[in-house]
Amino acid sequence: MTEQVKDDLRERVAATLDMVRPSLQADGGDVELVDIVDGVVKVRLKGACHGCPMAAMTLQMGIERILRREVPEIQGVENVPDDEDG
């Protein structure tokens, strides 16, 4: 994958996360894009989302579903713990 393609993919993923962000922020949470590796988006759930029992459902049924719809190249989404980058 060329750098231009990677940059385009990252921009589209970031724009899609920006669409999701207001819903998360309304509940006191947020999401940070950490990396994209082999079609898997790595994010960090923050604020109220961090440690929330519903975080896994938010990640899979919310964030991943919307990302896969808006950016079809995405294969999945993983939450990255605070002490881990990419």
N, C-alpha and C positions, 0 to 999 in steps of 0.2 A: 504494500500500500504506500503510495507516494505521500510526501509531507502535505501536499495540497489536499489530497483526499482525506487524510487524517484531520487536517484543520477544518475542512468542511464538515466532516462527521461530528467533530467536537462542537462546532458552532451550532449545528442542528440539534444535538443533544442538549446543549446549554439552553438554547431557545425553548426547547420542549420543557426542560426543568423549570424555566421561568414561567411557563404556563401553569405548572403544577404548584409552584411555590406559594401563591396566595392562599390556597386551600390549607396547606400545611401551616402557614404562618397564622391563619385564623384560629388554629388550635394551639398556638404557642410553639410550633416546631419549624423546622427548615431542612433543606437538603443541600449538600455541597457536592459538586462533581469532583471526584478525585482523579479518575483515569478511565480510559477505555482500552481494554486489552482483548484482542481477538474477538471483537463483537460483544464483549461483556462490559457493561457500564458499571464502574465502581463508584459508589456514592457513600457519603457519610451523613447519616441522619443526625440532626442537631436539635437543641432546645428540648421541648416537651417530647419530641419523637424519640430522642435518645433514651433507651431503656424502657420505653412504653411497651406494654404487653401486646398492643395492636400494631407495633412497628412492622412486623413481618407481613401482616396482611396489607398494610399501607404500601409497603415496598412492592409486593407481588401484584396485588389487585389494583393498585392505583398507579404508582410510578412506572412499573414495568409495562403494564398494559398500555398506558398512554405512550410511553417511549417506543414500544414495538409498533404501535399504530402510526406514529408520526415519523419514525426513523426505522424503516423495515430491516435495515442491515443489522440492527441490534438483536443479539441472541438471548440476552438476559440482563439482569441487574443484580448486583451484590452489594450488601452493606459492608463497609470497611470500618472496623473498630477505630476509636480515637487514636490509639497508639500505633496504627499501621497506615502506611501510605502506599496505595496501589498494590 
